[in-house]
């Protein structure tokens, strides 16, 4: 049933009752003030949480120019993992299954065929057991593992999902690291951000993160991955499609300066969006320049979930074989005006401390975004390889139901919205 016009107008009139504060010009001006005065470096409680590798800078390049430039890295690999999403069964089991895949450009069919599959299992029954250990399948091209998650009933679904996803991704990346000769692009952040965020979400999750071995084992895989690529002098980056950090925003607010944006991505959008105000029948209207990509210089991040891998952090107790500063998260932000979206490109300091490498990575990722009109084709291809379709998820759940002689717990949302909701 659709809204009647009178109901639509009644809802729309609610906007007239909301004072949204300062206008757009003031918001843009304050963002510029933060950009020019706060970030070199950004300090919180006496600790540097964000600082430029060179200087606080922003740049612009024509979309056509970026698209037509010769990519500095002739081959590029992408990595992604997909899951069936956490499934709760009536017998108390909570399971998620993830598969990771690596893409290659130009294509490598043997590499594309290979998979790493991880099933994480939580059980409310203390007598339940899981036969752990890796098992090959598909004539040795792929391997799978089942892992039992320690009891954490309130957060079982989130924990099994995060551990399955990150364990599959990191294990696959390590297994096939030697296949990468020029550049590896992870679909997502450099480190398991969803897992590292547990320390801020709830005391039980923070305790699990600190005391259980599994989160540290997952993080160790990413630490070893960074070491592998730094030792081989091959660049490794993470491409974050939906950056959701709030380190800059929280720090600005802590300095008694009201930050009129919800997160750091919105701040960088304000800083990087180009355009001008033009006169219109209803007053001035902002007209965006859609012919150029804009981007920041590189920053080093030591705040929020990036703190554990900073030189000051403890990396959850994981042994770091290189100097701690090598692992620190560095990033730059790309703004694509065609979709009004920002992307965050992350790399370890050990990779981008070299000026030439940093410049080459910047040109490579700008060219990728300009050509693909979005995320690089390497991770889009990896996403296609790793994705588990809605029909496949349904079939896998039915297979698990038969294996466990039980049924998956259904929700009303699945009835209302269909299998795609799950």
N, C-alpha and C positions, 0 to 999 in steps of 0.2 A: 504494500500500500504506500502510495507517494504522499508527500505533503500537499495539502491544498494551498493555493497561492496566499490566502489570508494567514494561514499558519506559518508559511515561509516568511512572509513579511513581518509577522509578529516576532519570530525568532531573530530575524535580521536586525530589528529595531533595538535589540538588546545592546548592540554595539554602541548605540548612542548614549548608553548609560555608563560607559566605561571610559574613564580618563586614562589614556595610555601614556601619560607623562610627556617628557620632552619629545620634540619632533625628530624626524629622521636626520635633519642637518646637525642637530645637537649630538645625536648618537654617533654619527660619523666623525664629528669633530672630537668627541671624547675618545673614540677608538684611536684616532690619529695621535692624540696626546699620550695615550698609553704606549702606542707603538714607538714614539719618539723618545719618551722619557723614562719608561719603566723597564725595558727589556735588556739593558746592557750593563749588568745582568739583572734578572728578576730574583729578588731575595725574599725569603719568607722565614721568619724566626731565626735570622742570622745565617741562614743556609741558602746557597745559590741553587735554585730549582730550575732555572732556564737561563741560558746564555748563548749568544751567537758564536759560531765557530770563527767568523771573521768580523763582520759588522752587521748591525740590524739593517737589512736591505730588502727591497722588493723590486721585481723586474717584470718586464713585459716582452712578449714575443708574438709576432703575427701567427695566426693559426696555420696559414699556408706555408710560411717560412719554417715553422717547427715541423710540419708534416713532411716537407720535402728534404729536410736535412739528412745526411747520411748517418745512420745509427752508429754510435761508437762501438757497440758490441754486436758483431754480426750474427751470433746465435744467442738465443734467450730461452731459458727454461722457466716454467711456472709450476707452482705446487698448491694443491688445495685438498681439502677433506670434506666429505659430506656424510651426514648421519640419517638414520631413520627417525630420529628424535626419541626422547625417553618414552618408554612404554611400560605402563604399570599393569601387572597381571594380578588376577584374583587370588593367586596362591602366595602373594607377598613379594614376588620378584619385581625388580625394576631394572630394565635393560635398555641400553642404547648401543647401537652398532655403527661404527664409522669406517669408511674406506677412504684412503688417501691415494692420490695419483699425481704423477708428474708429467707435464707436457713439454714438448720440445719444438722450437721453431728454428730451422726447418724440422719437419716431423720425423719422429723415430718410433716406428710401430712397435718394436720390442719394448721400449720404455713405456709407451702408452698402454700396452697390455698389462703391465705390472701393477699390482695393487698391494697395499698393506691394510689389513682388516683387523679391527679391534672391537671386541664386545666387552663392555663393562657391566658388571652385575652387582646389584645390591639386593640382599635378602633380609627379610624380617625374621626368618627362621635360622637360629644359630647353628642348626645341624646341616644347613646347605653347604655344599662344597663346589669348587670350580677347579677343573683340571687346567692349570695354567701351562704356559710354554708355547713356543711358536710351532706352527704346523704348516708345511708348504702345501700349495695346491696349484692347479692350472699348470701342470708340468714344470713346477718350480718357478714360474714367473711371479707368483704371488705367495703371500703367507698370511696366516691369521693367528690371533691370540685372544683368549678369554681371560679377563682379570676380575677378581672379586674386590669390591669396594668395601672398606670398613663401615660398620654401622653408623649411619647419620640420617635417621628416618625423615626428619623435617626437611632436609635439603637433598634427599636421595636423587630426585630427577635432575636437578642442576649439576650435582657432582658427577653422576654417571655420564651425563652429556659432555661436560667439560673434559673429563679424563679420557673418554673415548676419542673425542675430536683431536685433542692435543697430542695424545700418545700416538695415534695413527699418523698424524701429520709429521711430527718430529721424527718418528722412527723411519718413515718413508724417506724423508729428506736426508737423513744420515745414511741410509742404505744406498741411495742413488746419488750422493753428493759428487762422486767421482765422474759421473756422467756429464756434469756441468763444466763447460770449459770457459765460458765468458761471463754469464750472469744468471743468477737464480732470483726469481721474484716470488715471494710468498704471498698468497692471497690472505691478507690480514696483517696484523702487527708482527714485529720481529720476535717478540716473546709472548707467552700465553697470557695475554692481558686479562681474559675472563677468569683465569685461575688466580692470578696475582691480586685481583680485585677482592677476593674473598676476605682479606684482612680488614677491609672497610665495611663489609656488608652485615656481619653478625658475629658475636663472640664465638658461637659454636663453629662457624666456618673458619674464623681466624685460628682457633685451636686446632682444627683439622689441618689447616695449612701448615702450622708450625710443628705439629707433633707426628703426623702420619708420614710414612716414607713415600707414598705414591706421588703427591704433588712435587716433592723434591726430585724424584726420578724423572718426572716429565720435564721439569725445568732443566735438569741436567742434560737432557737431550738437546735442548736449544742452546745451552752453553757450549756443548761439544760441537754443535753445528757451526756456531760462530767461530770457534777455534779452528775447525776444519777449513773454513773458507779464508780466514785470515792467514793461516799457515800456507795455503795454496795460492794466496794472492789472487783470489777470484771474488768479485763483489757479490754480496748478498743483501737484498733489500726486502722490506715488507711493504705492501701497498694496501693502505687502509682506506676502504671505500666510504665508510661511515665513521669518521673520527669523532670520538665522544669524550675526549679528555676535558678536564675542568681545572687543571693546575693553574693556568694563567688566570682564569676567571676567579677562582677561589682566592688566589693571592692578591689580586687587585682589590677584591672586596675586603680582605683582611687589613688592607692599608687604609681603610675608611673611605675608599672611593667606590661609589656605587657603579657596578658594571652592568649596563643595560643590555646584557646578552646572556643567554642561558648556558652556553658552553664555549669552549675555545674555537670550535668550528665556526660559530656565528661571528666571533671576533675576527677571525681571519677572512671570512667573507666580506665583512665591512671594510677591512683594510685593503683587500685585493680587488674588489669590484670597481671597475672603471665606468665612468659615464658622466652625465651632466644633467642639471635640472633645466627643463625646457618649459616654456609657457604653454598652458593648455586651457580649454574652456573652463575647467574646474580649478584652475590655479596651476602652480608649478608641478611638474611631473618628472620623476627620475627616469632617464633613458639610458639603459645599459649599453656599453660597447660590447658587441658580441663577436668581434673580429680578432681578438687577441687573447692568448692565455697569459695570466699573471701568476707570479710565484714568488715565494720568499727566499731569502738566503737560508743557510743551514743553521739549525739550533742544536745545542746539546741539552737534553732533558734529564733532570735528576729528581723530579718531584712526583708525587702520586704513585701510580703503579710502576713507574720507571725507577723509583728509588732503590728497590732491592738489587737491581743490576748496575747501579751506579758504583763509583769507587768507594762511596761511603756505606753502601748496602752490604747485606750479608749473603745475598743470593740464595736464601733459604738454607744456608749451610752447604750449598754445592761448592765443591772445590773448583776454583778458577785457575787454570794452568798458566794463563798469560796475565799481564798486569791488569788490575781491576778496571782501569780506565778504558781498556780496549773494548769492554762489553757495554759501555754506556750507550744509551739510545740517542741517536741523532736523527733529526728529521728536517724536511722542508715541506711546504704546503703549496699545492697547485690549485688554482681556481679556474674552472671551466665555465665561462659565461653562457655557453650554449644551453646548459642545464641548470645554471646557478648552483653549482656544486663545488665543494672543496674536497681534495684528496690529500692524505698525509703519507709521505714516503719516508720510511724509517730505515736506518742502517746502523750497524755498530760503529763506534768511533774508530775501531781498528781498521775499518774499511775506508771511511771517509776522511781520515786525518790527512790523507794525501790530497793536495789541491787538484791534481790532474784527474784523479779518480772521482773526486766529488763533482768536478765539472762535467766529466763524461756521463756520470749517472744522471745528473740533472738534465742534460741534453737527451739522453736515452728515454727517460720517463716523460719528458715533455713531448717528444716525438710520438711515443706510444699513445698518450692521451689525445694528441691532435689527430692522429690517424684513426684510432678506434672510437673517437667520440665518447670516451669514457675510460674504464680500466684497461690496462694492457691486454692485448690479445693472448699473451702467454698464460695469464691467469684465467681469462675467460675460457680458454681451451681446457685448462686444468679443471675448472669448475664443471665443464661438460663431462669430462672423464669421471670425476669423483661423485657427481650428483646421483642421488637415488630418487627415482621418480615416485610420484604418489602411488601409482599402480604397483611398483616394486616394493614400496614400503608396506602396502596392504598385504601383498603376497608373503613377504617376509614375516609379518606379524602372524598371519594365519599359519605359516610353517612353525613358528615358535609356539603358538597355541597348541598345535598337534603334538609337538615334542614334549611340552610340559604338562599335557593333559589338563589344560585349564583354558581360561579365556582372558583376553585383555580387558581391563576395566574400561568401560565406555563412558563418555561424557555427553551431556546434552548439546554442547557446542558441536560435537561431531555429527549428531543427528541434524542439527540446524544448518551447519555450514558444509557438511560433507567431509570425506576423508582428507581433503586437502588441508583442512584446519589442523589435523594432527601431524 
